[in-house]
């Protein structure tokens, strides 16, 4: 059974609900409320376990909201290592408006983390045996932008592959450290990284190939939303067109993608087959409203529909 650890430096309590119409200043009644533990690595772990794997969540948590977050993790029966911090764990909001079909998402920056707190996170990782480590999500205020590069070096010394899913300067400096096993940028994140628009699948594949050639990451999986995803590695690039499904929510699609792909890689599958599993899991996530993420039965049903074409 595949086993991984996930690192979430800026977790969230994800609150999702539905409203008929969003109107300024008025009290808006909600329905179908959901409360889930979130943040990139937490979401990856939730899906990874649903697919049949084992996952340990390493995360920073603090304040009264931190206690609530810990309780939500226990409801999901996730194995966890909590790093206590002084600041309160953030709360993110997702609202689906029935009148327009639009989804509104509000995500705070998160608490400021001290050097002693994030160093404790590194030490927890050192003590955690795992076959893969998935570091996913934003860096909270107070953390150095090169944290993921430092993490990569430490894991390389242990022979543990690192999967990185972040954005902005944290992504840039994480890749600059080199040696990432798998990085999963969105199209926008890849464009920001290379400093230009990537208007075609071929342009995306070329930009990702530069990352592989520079030794920054062995595998680049770029997600394109309604256009599917592109896989790039030393063997070349392929494009998986998006599946024809009715999307309910985009929340957690990228995290579900990572969970599906890493689950397959950790289970010994070839990289292109693992990519197909990632696409199926990401697609499965958008079938669910709110923050429910991918379900194993949906992944299994969608997997035969995922096809790969030359990028």
N, C-alpha and C positions, 0 to 999 in steps of 0.2 A: 504493500500500500504506500503510495507516494507520501512523503512527509516534508513539510516546509515550515519556515518561520516567516512572519510578516512584521514589518516595522512601520508604525504609524506615529509620527511625531506630532501631528496636529489633528487628533481625532475629533469627531463631532457627534452630538446627539442629533440625528436626522429626524426632523418633524415634517410630515407630509400630510396634506389634506386637500379636499376639493371644495370649491366655492362656485356659486352660480355666476356671480359677476363681481369683479373688483371695482369698487367705487371709492374715491378719495373721501376721507373724514368719516364715512359711515361705518358703523359697527357691522362687520360682515360675518354671517353665520357660516360655519364650516361643517363638513360631513366627512365620513370615512377617514378618520385620523389614524396615522401610523407613527409609531415611535421606534426607531431602530438605532443601534450603534453603528456609526459610520466613520468615514475617513478611508483613504485609499487602501491601506493594508488590512484594515478591519473588513472592508467589503470583499477584498480578495479572499481572505480567510473564510468568510461566510459561504462564498460560492465554492471554494476548494473543498470544504467539508461536505457540502451537499453533493458534490460529484464523487465522493467516496474516499477522499484523502484525509490526512491528519495535518493540522495546522496549529501552531502556537502563535498567539498575538502578543507582540511586545509593543507597548504604547505608553505615552505620557498622559497623565490624568490628574486633575486637581480640583479643589473647591467643592461646593455643594453639587454642582453639575457633574463633577467627576465621579462622585458617589453614585449618582443616578446612571451615569454611563457604565460604570462597573456592573451595576445591577442588570442593565440591558444585555451586556455581554453574557452574564450568567444565564439569562433567559434563553439565549441562543446556544448555551452549553459549549462555549468556546474556551479552549485552554488559553490561559492568559498570564502574562507577566506585566504587572503594572509598575511604572516608574512614577512615583509621587512627585508632583510639582505644586508650587504655591498658587499659580494662577488657575482660574476656573476653565474647565473644558467648554469649548464653544458649542453653540446650538445653531444648526443650519435649518432653513425653512424652504420647503417646496410646496407651491400652491398651483393646482390645476384649475383653470377657469373654464367652466362648462360653456359659457356664452361664446367664447372665441376659440376654445380648444387649445389655448396657449398655456404654457407652463412658466411660472415665475419662480426663480430660485434666488435665495438670499444666503450668502455665506460670509460670516465674519472672518477677520484675519487670524483670530485665535490669541491665546495668552502669550505674554512674553516669557521666554524660557531662559533660565540662567545657565552659565557654563557648567556648574556643578550638576544641574539637572540633566542636560543633554549628554554630559560625560557618563552619567549613571546609565543612560540608555546604551551607550557604546559598550560599557562593561557588562550589561545584561546580555547583549548579543554575543559577547565573547564566551559567556557561560552556557549559551544555548546550542545544543547539537542540532544540526539540520542538514538536509540534502541541498536545499536551495533557500535563499533569503530574498523575499520580495520587499523592497522599500518603495512605498507608494504614498503620494500625497505631498502637500506643500510643506515648506519649512515654516514653523511659527516664528514670530518676531523674537529677536535675540540670538538666533542660531546662525553660525557662519555659513556663507553660501557654498563653501567647499566641503560641507559635512559629508555629502554622499561620496565624494572622491576619497576622503579619509576612510569611510566605511568600506569602500571597494578595496583599498589597499589591505585593510585588516582581514577581510574575507579571503582575498587572494592568497594570503599567507596560510590560510587554513584549507584552501582548495574548495571553498564554497562559492558556487556561482551566484552572482547578484543580478536581480531583475530590478530595473529602475523605471518608475513611472512618476515623473514630476514635471515641472515647467519652469520657464524663466531662467534666472541666473543659477538656480539650484541645478537645473538640467544641464546648462552650459558647463558649469564647473564640475559637475559629476562626470560628464563625458570626457572632459579635459583630463581627468585622472586616468582614464583608459581602463581596459579590462572588464567592461560591463558585459555580462552574458547576453542579456536581452534588454533593450530599451523600447518603450512603447509611447512615442509621441503622437499627438493628434496632428492633423495637417497644420493647424495654426501654430502649434508649438514647434513643429519642424521649420515652418517659415520664419518664425522669430529667431530660431537657432541659426539658420543660414543667412538671414537678412534679406530675403527676397520672396516674392510671391511664387508659388508653385502651382501653376495653372493646369497641369496635366498629370496623369499617372506616371508618364515617363519622366517628368521633371521631379516628381516625388521620389521615384526609384533612383534617379541619379544623385539627388541630394543625400539619400540614405546610404547609397553606395560609398559616398565620400566618408561617412562616419565609420563604415566597416573597414574601408581601406586604411584609414588613419589609426586603426587599432583601438578606437574608442568603445566600440561595441561589436560583438560577434554577430548579433541578430538585431535588426531594426524592424519592428512591426508598426506601421503608421496607420492609424485609424482615420477614416474619411467621412464618418457619419453616414449619410444617405448614399454615398458613393462606394461604400465598402471599406476595404483595407488593402495595404500593400506590404508584402514581406520582402525584405532584402537581407541577404547573407552572402557568404563567399561564393556560393553556387549560383548566384543571380537573383533576379526579382520576379515575383508573381503578384498578380492582382486578383483579389476576391471581390467580385461585384456584390453590392448589397442585396440581401434577400427581399423578396416582395412580401412584406408583412405590415400589419397595422400597428404603428408605434403608439404606445400609451405614455411613455416617459423615457427621457434620456438619462435619468439619474442612474449612475452605477454601471452604465454600459461598458465604459473603458475598463473598470475594475473587473467586471465579469469576463471581459475579453482576456485580461491578464490571467485570471484564475483558470480559465479553460485551457489556455495555451501552456501555462506552466504545469498544470495537472498532466497534460499529455507529454510534455518534455520530461518531467520527473518520472513518468511511467515508462520512459524509453522509446517513445514514438519519434519518428523522423521529423525534422523541423517543419516541412510543408504540411504534414498531417497534423502536427500540433497547431499550426496556424489555422487550419480548417476548424479545429476544436475551439480556438479562440474566437473566430468569427461567429460560430454557432452560439457560443456562450454570450457574446456581446449582443447578438441579435435576440437571444432569448430574454435578455434583461429588458429590452424596450417593449416587450409584450406586457410587462407588468407595470401597473400604475404605482406612483409613489416611489418608495425606496426598497422594494421587495427583492430586487436583483434577479439573476438568472436562476432557474430551477432545472434540476437534472433531467426531468422528463421532457422539458422543452428543448434542451440542448440536444438530446438524443433524437428528437423528432426533426429538428432543423438541420442536423449535421449532413444528412444525405443531399440536402439542397445546396450546400456550399460547393462552388466550383472555382477552380483556379485557372487563370489565363495569363499569358505572358505579359509582363508589365512593359 
